[in-house]
């Protein structure tokens, strides 16, 4: 499963979702709410991430892969924490009043997470080339802060699932819950089946959150 084609397809899915959400946020009467533009931003970052992975071999041949791999990790440091305020915006869009009240806290925690991801994760980045079949990419060989940053992501996905279970409107709560569960299931499977499963889980998560905003 570790073939460039799968990552191209995931990148195309993330980009398509981002464009749909951008169009919706600029369209009629703010129906998807303020979360649509934020979800589109996250989706765009993940689309670039997958595109760099998919194009790893030709980028390496042209000596562009190291710089673009650094961009990948920078984008993750910046956009992954935004899942927390996005989840609160989606839940508020679905009628969960408590989520709207918690939004300032969510933004504060996201900014603190970004600072930690930059200071502990990105600044200690150690790129190591990995080849699996026709797939060529860089992996972060540094262990400084990585387990804690991964645990934060798992915690946020658990928050998404918990919020979704409390959203009173099924058209919002159901896709939100499905996306969160897909991301949770993808994480352990990725250890056996590879990065494509984890990135596919990210796509399903964003599809669930985006579908909830458009519902």
C-alpha positions in Angstrom: 0.0 0.0 0.0 3.0 2.3 0.3 2.8 3.7 -3.2 2.8 7.3 -4.4 -0.5 6.9 -6.1 -2.3 6.5 -2.7 -0.8 9.7 -1.4 -1.7 11.5 -4.6 -5.3 10.4 -4.1 -5.3 11.5 -0.4 -3.8 14.9 -1.4 -6.5 15.3 -4.1 -9.2 14.5 -1.6 -7.9 17.0 1.0 -7.5 19.7 -1.7 -11.0 19.1 -3.1 -12.5 19.2 0.4 -10.6 22.4 1.2 -11.9 24.1 -2.0 -15.5 23.0 -1.4 -15.3 24.5 2.2 -13.7 27.7 0.9 -16.5 28.1 -1.6 -19.1 27.4 1.1 -17.5 29.9 3.5 -17.6 32.6 0.8 -21.1 31.7 -0.3 -24.6 32.1 1.0 -25.2 33.6 4.4 -22.4 31.9 6.3 -24.3 28.6 6.4 -21.3 26.5 7.3 -20.2 29.0 9.9 -16.7 30.3 10.7 -15.3 26.8 10.9 -15.4 26.3 7.1 -12.4 28.5 6.4 -10.4 27.0 9.3 -11.2 23.5 8.1 -10.1 24.5 4.6 -6.8 25.8 5.9 -6.1 22.6 7.7 -7.1 20.5 4.7 -4.8 22.6 2.4 -1.9 22.0 4.7 -2.6 18.2 4.8 -2.9 18.2 1.0 0.6 19.7 0.6 1.9 17.2 3.1 0.6 14.3 1.1 1.7 15.7 -2.2 5.3 16.1 -1.0 5.2 12.4 0.2 3.8 11.3 -3.1 6.4 13.2 -5.2 9.3 12.2 -3.0 11.4 10.3 -5.6 11.4 13.1 -8.3 11.8 15.8 -5.6 14.8 13.9 -4.2 16.3 13.6 -7.7 16.1 17.4 -8.0 17.5 18.0 -4.5 14.2 19.7 -3.4 13.0 17.0 -1.0 14.9 18.1 2.2 13.5 21.7 2.1 9.9 20.5 1.2 10.1 17.8 4.0 10.9 20.6 6.4 7.9 22.4 5.1 5.8 19.3 5.7 6.8 19.2 9.4 6.3 23.0 9.7 2.8 22.7 8.3 2.0 19.9 10.8 3.2 22.0 13.7 1.0 24.9 12.6 -2.2 23.2 11.5 -2.6 20.1 13.6 -3.3 22.1 16.8 -6.1 24.0 15.0 -8.1 20.8 15.1 -9.1 21.7 18.7 -10.8 25.1 17.9 -12.2 23.6 14.7 -13.9 20.8 16.7 -15.4 23.3 19.0 -16.7 25.4 16.1 -18.2 22.3 14.5 -19.9 21.3 17.7 -21.2 24.8 18.2 -22.5 24.7 14.6 -24.4 21.6 15.6 -26.1 23.3 18.5 -23.9 22.4 21.4 -23.8 25.7 23.4 -21.0 24.6 25.7 -18.6 24.2 22.8 -19.0 27.9 21.9 -18.4 28.9 25.5 -15.1 26.9 25.5 -13.9 28.3 22.2 -11.5 31.0 23.8 -9.9 28.2 25.8 -9.6 26.0 22.7 -7.8 28.8 20.9 -5.5 29.4 23.8 -4.6 25.7 24.0 -4.1 25.5 20.3 -1.7 28.5 20.3 0.2 26.9 23.3 0.4 23.6 21.3 1.7 25.4 18.3 4.5 27.0 20.4 5.3 23.6 21.9 5.3 21.9 18.5 7.7 24.6 17.2 10.0 24.7 20.1 10.2 21.0 21.0 9.3 19.3 17.7 10.2 21.4 14.6 13.4 23.0 16.1 14.8 19.5 16.9 13.8 18.1 13.5 16.3 15.4 12.3 15.4 14.3 8.7 16.2 10.7 7.9 15.5 9.3 4.4 13.1 6.4 4.2 12.5 4.2 1.2 9.6 1.8 1.0 9.2 0.4 -2.5 8.7 3.3 -4.8 7.9 5.7 -2.0 10.7 8.0 -0.8 10.2 10.4 2.1 11.9 11.9 5.1 11.1 10.7 8.6 11.9 12.7 11.8 14.6 10.6 13.6 14.5 12.9 16.7 12.6 11.6 19.7 12.6 15.0 21.5 9.0 15.7 22.4 7.6 13.4 19.8 5.6 11.0 22.1 4.0 13.9 23.9 3.0 15.6 20.6 1.5 12.4 19.4 -0.4 12.0 22.6 -1.8 15.5 22.2 -3.2 14.6 18.8 -4.8 11.4 20.2 -6.3 13.5 23.1 -7.8 16.0 20.6 -9.4 13.2 18.5 -10.9 11.8 21.7 -12.3 15.3 22.4 -13.8 15.3 18.9 -15.5 12.0 19.5 -16.8 13.2 22.9 -18.1 16.5 21.5 -19.7 14.6 18.6 -21.6 12.3 21.0 -23.1 15.4 22.7 -24.1 17.4 19.6 -27.9 17.6 19.5 -28.2 17.8 15.6 -27.5 14.3 14.0 -26.6 15.9 10.6 -23.6 17.5 12.4 -22.8 15.0 15.1 -23.0 11.8 13.0 -20.3 12.8 10.4 -18.2 14.4 13.1 -18.3 11.2 15.2 -17.6 9.0 12.1 -14.5 11.1 11.2 -13.2 11.0 14.8 -13.6 7.2 15.0 -11.9 6.7 11.6 -8.9 8.7 12.8 -8.7 6.7 16.0 -8.9 3.3 14.2 -6.3 4.4 11.6 -3.6 5.2 14.2 -3.0 1.6 15.4 -3.5 0.1 12.0 -0.9 2.5 10.6 1.8 0.7 12.7 1.1 -2.5 10.7 0.0 -1.1 7.3 2.1 2.1 7.0 1.7 5.8 6.8 -0.9 5.7 4.1 -3.5 4.4 6.6 -2.7 7.2 9.1 -3.0 9.8 6.3 -6.2 8.2 5.1 -7.5 8.5 8.6 -6.7 12.2 8.5 -8.7 12.5 5.3 -11.7 10.8 6.8 -11.5 13.0 9.9 -11.5 16.1 7.8 -14.3 14.8 5.6 -16.3 14.1 8.7 -15.7 17.6 10.1 -16.2 19.2 6.7 -19.4 17.2 6.1 -20.7 18.3 9.6 -20.1 22.0 8.7 -21.9 21.6 5.3 -24.7 19.5 6.8 
